[in-house]
Amino acid sequence: MEIPCCPPTSETIIDYKLPPVTKMKIRPAAQNLTPEYIYKYNKAIECMKQLQKDNPNDPRGFMQQANIHCAYCNGAYTYDTQPGQDPFTLQVHNSWLFFPFHRWYLYFYERILGELIGDPNFALPFWNWDNPKGMYIPEYFLDCRSALHDCKRNPDNLKAVVDLGFTGNKNPDQVVTNNLSIMYNEMVAGNADAYGFMGKPYCQGSSGKDTGPGSIERGSHTAVHVFVGDPREPSGEDLGNFYSAVWGMTSSNAISHGSPTGRLLRPPRRRSLDPAKTAPNAETVFPVNLDKIVRVLVPKTKKGKADELLVIEDITVDTTKKFLKFDVFVNDEDDDLTDLDKAAYAGTYAQVPHKSGKNKHNFDQFEAYKLVQPHGCGGR
């Protein structure tokens, strides 16, 4: 299905200049909004949706704002690479463009909302999902009379603790613990350098194989998309698919829910037995279709080295289908993959369904997926 999400074209392109800053805005955590702030926020969204009704082509309208995201992540724009080659699709995900694009996107979205209610100091609330008190969809989004309400939400998750690991664990206390472990891993422990957090470079001449997502994008960001999206809809609308993601706020078995081919490296913890007798060497297993738990032995790169970088490369996934995910554990002792608050958990790779280019079966390839394990990758 072709998604007509390109924003209206304009013959006039203006170089944007930042306005003078007269007062510092502080974006509030969504769970801490006062009744007055909720009213103001709701009124702003109500005005934006009314713009859409009055003039569907007004770029400030609610759906036109959503279409900006749709256009830049579902193959609406391309650029030429080399003579004789097909144009490359512009994509704002799976690279270091993820943060700057979405920050600019929300900056203008926030300014439009403030303009519509006559408050230039209006600040968009953020979903504070790294705080236990903020790990729920705020109640004011559940009121069907509110402009903030969206009926295309997963009904099972409306009052549940957000599951950033998408583990399927039903114990809310354990999910909170998992979430804190995930956020620490994504923000601190799981990144060897800035690229690990921001994503890989995406520059002129880049190809799909040159890029790769950062820790937040491939982890908690993707999990929240799918957690909120409605499984009753064909493509998990609204937030469960990039084309239909409309902002209000800024696998249970460690396998993909699609059909990826990847490298899942999970060496066992050394016990009294020689690990070589309990798991095969990685080079004898890969490439592999990741449809079950895979354990392999990964040799240390250097004897006695404390910090090592585990690289999973040439991951091939069909992003046009369902949400997919796998987790990576190093030196794990068991198969309980619903508990992520343990040193063995090294990180998660996940993808929200989206379309790139005109090919309905377009595949994304990531050159490297990097995880840092402080005590090495195991094996001898």
Residue, then its C-alpha position, 0 to 999 in steps of 0.5 A: m500500500e502506498i502511503p500518501c504522506c508527503p507534506p504539501t510542496s512549496e515554491t518558497i524555501i526560507d532559511y530558518k533563523l532561531p528566534p531570540v531566547t527570552k525565557m528558558k522553557i522547561r519541559p515537564a514530565a508527563q506524570n507531573l502535569t497540573p490540571e491547568y497544564i493538562y487543560k492547556y495541553n489538551k486545548a493546544i491539540e484540540c486547536m491543531k486538530q481543528l486546523q486539519k478540519d478547517n483546512p486539510n492543507d494547512p501545514r500546522g494541522f494535526m495530520q500534516q504534522a504526522n505526515i512529516h514523520c511519515a514522509y521521512c521514514n517511509g520512502a517519500y524522498t530519494y536522492d541520487t547516489q552514483p550514475g547507473q544506480d537506483p536513487f537511495t531512499l532518505q531515511v531518518h531512522n537507523s543512523w545518527l539522524f535519529f536524534p537531530f531530526h526528531r528534536w527539530y521535528l518536536y521543536f516546531y511541533e511544540r512552537i505550533l502548539g504554543e502559537l495556537i493557544g497564544d503561549p510562546n512559552f508552552a513546553l511539550p511534556f515528555w514521557n518519563w519512562d525511565n522513572p518508575k512513577g512515569m512508566y505508565i500512559p498518563e491517565y489524561f490520555l485515556d479520557c475519550r472526551s479529550a483531544l489527547h485521546d487516540c482510540k488506536r491504542n493497545p487496550d491491554n497496555l492502557k494501565a500497564v507498566v510500559d515494557l521497555g524490553f518487550t519481555g511479556n513479563k506480567n510481574p509489574d515490579q519485575v518490569v520496572t526493574n527490567n526497565l531501569s536496567i535497560m535504561y542504564n544499559e542504553m544510556v551508559a553501559g552499552n555504548a563504547d563510543a558516541y556512535g553506540f548511542m547516537g547511531k552510525p554516520y549517515c552522509q552523502g553517498s551512504s547506503g543502507k548497509d553503512t548505517g545502524p541505529g543507536s542504543i535508544e533507537r533500537g531499544s526502548h524507543t522501538a519498544v514503546h512504539v509497539f507497546v502503545g500501538d493497537p494490535r487489532e489494526p492491520s499494521g499496529e496503528d497508530l504508534g505501532n508503525f512509523y507511517s502512522a506515528v502521531w506524537g502526543m509526547t515526546s518478544s518474549n523469547a529473545i527471537s524476532h517476530g519476523s524472519p530475520t537472518g542475524r547473529l545472536l551471540r550468547p556464550p554460556r557461563r563457564r562452569s566446571l565443564d569445558p564451555a567448548k563442550t556445551a556450545p559450538n564456536a560462532e563461526t560454525v553456526f552463522p549465518v543463521n535464521l534466528d527463529k529460536i534461542v542460539r548459543v555460541l562460544v565467542p573467543k576473547t580477542k585478547k587475553g586478559k583484556a577487561d573491556e570487549l566489544l561484541v559486534i553483530e553484523d550483516i543483520t537482514v530483516d524485512t521491515t515491512k512486516k511485523f515488529l521484530k526483536f532479539d536480545v543478547f546475553v553474555n555468559d548467561e546461566d539460564d533461559d529466563l528471558t523475561d528478567l533483564d536486570k542481570a549482568a548477562y543482559a547486553g542489549t536489544y535489537a528491535q525494529v518498528p515496521h516501516k517501509s523504505g522505497k517502493n519495494k514492498h519487501n525492502f530489507d534493511q541491512f546493518e553493518a554492525y550492532k555494538l554491545v559492550q560487556p565489561h567482563g568480556c565476551g566469554g570463552r577462551 
